[in-house]
Amino acid sequence: MVCFFSDVIGLLSVVIEQKEVTKNGSPLNMISFELDDLSGNKLRCTLWENFTVEMCSIIDKSCNESVIFVIQFAKMKSWRGAMGISNTMFNTRIFINNYDIPEVLAFRERYLCSS
């Protein structure tokens, strides 16, 4: 399997599922969701372990607020014929509604203008 690493920015559109799975005999927490870009394209994302806890906390606090994600060093791969991203074990960084990042401000402004 060939994997590529990329930075991704998008708006949380839907949480697909959150569950515990077993891999190599060990339980792992995971959450799957979709991010929308400014063109309406959807990207399936899966986060594992500590990122799952962080993601659930943010969703609980967001209360109908737009949630903009920046995911650095996302692992891009094909799963069951569809392209998606997930976190890596050590390198991935996630920024949520971090308006100190100029790209997040630009994304938010363009999103607000388009809706």
C-alpha positions, -999 to +999 in steps of 0.1 A: +000+000+000+014+034-010+007+063+015+013+100+010+014+127+036-003+160+032-017+190+051-055+194+049-079+222+058-117+218+059-150+223+076-164+195+097-196+185+079-206+152+096-194+126+121-199+092+106-191+069+135-172+066+167-163+032+180-137+009+195-121-016+172-096-044+179-064-045+160-037-072+168-057-081+199-056-045+213-086-022+216-083+011+197-106+041+197-115+056+164-137+083+149-146+088+113-160+121+099-161+142+067-145+175+060-157+199+033-135+221+013-146+255-002-157+237-035-180+213-016-157+183-020-158+159+008-129+141+024-133+111+047-111+113+078-104+088+105-086+097+137-072+071+162-067+070+199-058+103+216-070+123+186-105+106+190-107+119+226-097+154+215-121+154+186-151+143+208-143+170+233-143+197+205-176+184+190-192+185+224-181+221+230-189+234+195-227+236+198-236+244+162-204+265+157-185+258+125-155+237+132-125+242+109-097+216+110-061+219+099-045+185+099-007+185+093+011+154+081-022+135+074-017+101+060-036+099+027-046+064+015-072+045-004-096+024+017-122+003-001-118+023-032-122+058-017-094+082-008-093+093+028-069+105+055-059+094+090-034+104+116+000+089+119+013+076+152+038+103+160+038+131+134+003+143+128-008+176+143-043+189+145-055+224+149-092+231+154-106+266+150-071+281+154-076+316+141-039+324+147-032+305+115-037+328+085-050+300+063-078+293+088-088+329+088-088+330+050-108+297+048-133+310+073-138+343+054-142+325+021-166+301+036-187+328+052-188+347+019-199+316+000-228+306+023 
